Amino acid sequence: MQTSKYSLVAGTTIDGQSFLARTLVHGDSLGRIDIEQSEILSEDIAALAHKMITMKVDDLSNQAELRKQIQTSYALTSLGLEYGSKGNLDKAVNVLLANPIVKFFQIGNTLTDKLLTRASALLENALIHPPEELEYLDIDSIRTYNHAEAEFLNALESYTTTISNAQVIIKSKHLPQPINTISDLEIIRQQLEYIEARLNYVQALPLDEIFSVDPPLSIKIDPIQTLTINLMANLTLFFEPGFQIESDSLDDFKDIIYDESIREIRTAPRQRLLDWIENYLIQDNRSQDVIHYAGLYWNACLESLVNPDADTELPTEIVGEVSNPE
């Protein structure tokens, strides 16, 4: 059986590795889903795609946009089926034959919409605004996400993702790819939690002086990484928090923090910094999740300081089992 049989529109490429496509192939191998049944299922998904096109596509001559909506309908249905069957192909065949296809589409849509809503809120609200007394200066707000993370957040609106692993600071990214699996959703959820925790961490800092930093943090590709490194440098060199640092002083900080002979960050100064931010956030009554992330983030910033290409990826833990959506 060829996966192309399940293409909804001629010229639209459907991922043959998606859970729905694999379920149809598995059902065929068991003799439970024949060609006629698969075509009916495809027609049902096509009907769902038509509804999405009606709601979201203004220019019906835009073939690329039409294909994207078809692919999205297929992907959402596949996500719902994977969730409902807990990723078990035998069970997937059973529930697919026992339920209308729209049920799986609705489940997939609900799962992704929750993440899209969080992403949209971060794009709009994950900012540090200048105090009211400085508004007359027309100073830009400071993003708490970097450029790559902005691309990640924006991509989700189109049901695509630019990452394959959750990262403390997004650096490793790819061109937008469709969200096809529950694992993709878990990675996205973890990444959103990291960005949310960073916002919480930044909001706890003494922010009175950040809008006087020259050049402005708002023009940086990664404003919060710059802010954090400057803060660590001031704590190490001058024993007090601050967000402005001269280049010579930054070099002095690197000499203290990094052992060139073994090419590693020195343990003692690193630990002093991690202890400072942990104690600071504890005193500010931040949650353990935020405190834990801040430690990971400060470590990642230190690695980026001495090795700009440092990998900040973390293994993504898939949490628990999904429920049967009955």
N, C-alpha and C positions, 0 to 999 in steps of 0.2 A: 504494500500500500504506500502510495506517495503522499507526503505531507501537502504537496501542492494542491491536492484535491480539496483541501480545506480553505484555500484562498477565497476570500470573500468577493473580491473584485479582480478582474484580469489586470495584471500588472502590479498588484499589491503583494509584497513579499511578507509572508508570515513566518515567524521564527519556528522552525521545525523542532527546536529543543524546548519550546515552551511546554508547560505542564499539560495544557489542554491538548496540544498536538500529540504529545506522548501518550496521553490517555486514549485518544482516538485510535492510535496505532495499536496500543495494548488491547483495547476492546476488540479491534479487528482480529488480532492474533488469537483471542479467546473465542472468536466466533460470535461475539455478542453485539458488536456494532458493525453493521454492514454499510455498503456504499450509500444506500438510500437513507439510512439513519444519519450518517455523517453529513450528507447533503442537507437534510432537514435541520440539523444542528447549525450548520454553516448559514443557512437561510435565516434562522432565528437570530444569530449574531449579526447578520447583515441588517436585520430590522432594527436591532439596537444601535448599530452604527449609523443608520439613517436618522434615528432620533438625535444622536449626538451631532451629526452634521447639521441638522435643522436648527439646533440650539446654538452651535458654536461657529459655524462657517458662514460668513457673509457672502463670499464670492464662490458660487458653486462651480465656476470654471477653473478654480484653483485645484488642479489635480493632486498636487503634493499635499495640500491641506486635507483633501478628501481621503487620501491614502493614510494620512496620519491619524485621522479620526477612526478609520477602520481598524488600523493596527492597535489603537488605544482600546477600542471596544473588545477586541480579541484578547489583549493583555489583561484587562480588568476581569474578563470572564475567566481567564486562566488562573489569575490570582485567587479569585473566589473559589474556584474548584480545588485548587491546591490547599487553601485554608480549610475548606469544608471536609476534605478527605485526609487531612493531616499529612499530605504528601505521599499517600499510599495509592499506587496505581490500581490495585484491585478494588479498593474502596471507591476510588474516583470513578471507575466504570459504573459501579452500583449507583452512586449518588447522581451521576450524570444522567443515567437512564430513568431515575426515580423522581427527578425534579425538573421544573422548567428552567431553561438556560438563563432566563432573566434573573433568577435567584442568585446565581453565581456572579453575574455582572453586578448586581446590587451589593453583594458582599465585597467584591473587589473595589467597587467605587467607594464604599464606606471606609474601607481600610486606607485607601490612598487619600481620600478627602481629608481625613484627620491630619495626615502628614502635610498635605498641601496648605491647610489652614495654618499650621504651625510655621511653615516656611514663609508664608505671606506675612504673618505677624512679625517674624524676625526681620524681614526686609524693611518693613515699615517702622518697627519700634526698637530694633537693636542698635540704638544710637545714643550717644551722649550729647545732650543739647547744651549750648552756652547758657549761662545764667541770664536772667531777665535784664540785669543791669548792663549786660554787654550786647543786647540785641540790636542796639542802634549801630553797632559796628558791622553788622551783616556778616557775622562769623559763621562758617559752615559747621554743622554738627559733625561729630566724629563717629564713624562706623565702628562697631565692635566685631565685624567680620572683615576678612581680607578680600582681595579681588577674586581669587579662585573660589572662595566660599560664596560670594555674591553670584558667581556663575552657577554654582551648585543650587542655590536657593531659587534662582530664576528658572533653571532647567526643570525643576519639579512641576512648575505650572503647566508644562507640556507633557507631563507624565514620563519624564526622562530623568536620568541621573548622570552625573559626571564623575562619580567615584565608584570604586570597586571594594574599598575598605573604609571603615570609619577611621578618621585621623584626628589627632589632637589639634593640629593646624593643617588645613587642607593645602597640600602642595602637589601631590601626585594626583592628576586628573586626566580624563580622556574626553573625547567628544561625546555629546549627549547620546546615551543609549536608552532604549525603552526599559521601563521597569517591568520585569517579567516574572520575578519569583518572590516568594515570601522572604527569602534571604535578602533580596534587594531591599525590601521594605524594612527589614530589621537593621540593615546597615544605615539606611537613611534615617530611621528613628534614632539610632545611636548618635549619628552625626548632628542631628538637630539638638539632641540633649547636650552635646558638647558645646555647641554655639550658644545655647541658652545658658549653660553654666558659666561660660565666659562672660556673658553680659552681666550675670549676677555677681561674678567676681569683680568686674570692673566697677560696677555701681557701688561696691563696698570701699573702693579706694578714696583717699583724700583728693578730690577732683578740682579743688579751687584753682589750681595753677595750670591745669592742662591746656587751657585756651591761650596761655601766654607763651607756650613753647614755640621756639623759632628754629627752623621753619615749622609751620602749623602741622600738627599730627593729621589733620583732615586730608592732607594731600598725599599721605603715605599709602603705599600699596597695602601694607598691613599695619594700621595705626596702633593697634593694641600690642602687637609684638614689639614695636619700637618703644612704646610707653613702658612696657614691662622691663625691657632690657635697660632702659634709662633708669628706672626705679631700682633695679638690682645693682647697677653700677654706683648709684648714689649711696645706697645702703652699705655697699662694700667699701667704698673709698672715703665717704664722709659721715657714715653712721647715722644718716637721717634720710627720710623719704624725699624724693624729688623726681621731676620728670624731664628736666633739662640737663644735658650733659655735653661737654665739649668733646671733640673728636680725640684729642690727646688723652683726656681722662678715660674715654671709652677704651682706648688702646691699653691704658694702665689696668683697667678692669680685666681685660682679656688676659693680660700677663699674669694677673693674680689667679684668675679662675681656671686657666688652661695650662697644663703641663705639656710643653712642646716635646719634651724628651720621650714621653710615652704616648703622646697624642690622646690624652684623656683629660676630662674636667676633673679638677682636684676635689677630693671627697669633702674635706672640711669646709671650704668656702661655699660649696654647693649646699651642704647640709645646713649651714647657718642661714642661707637665704630661704631654703624650704621651711625651716623652723619659723622664720620671721613671718612668712605669708600665712602659714597655718595658724600661728598664734593670733595674728591680726584678724583673720576671718572668724576664728572662734570667738574673739572678743566682740565681733560685729554680729554674732549670732547667725552666721550663715550655716546652711545645711551641710551635712557630711558629704553629700554628693558634690556640692560646689567646692568644698575644701579639698576633696580628693582630686577633682578636675584641676583646680588651681595648681596643685603640686605637679600634676602631669604637664600642665601648660608651662610652668616656670622651667621645668626640665627641658621641654621642647624648645623654649626660647633660648636657653643656654646652648643647646646643641646647634641651633640655627646661627647663633653668634659666632661660634668657632668653626662651624661647618654649614654654610648656607644651604647645602643640598641634603642636609640630614633628613632621614626618613622618620616621619612622625606617625606612621601607621601603627595601629594597635590591632590585635586579633579581636574580631567581633564575635561576641558570645551570643548565640541564639538562645533566647530565654524561654524555657518552658515549652509546653505543648499547646497547640492551638485547639480551640474547642470545636465541637461538631455544631455547625450553625443550623440546628433544627429549630 
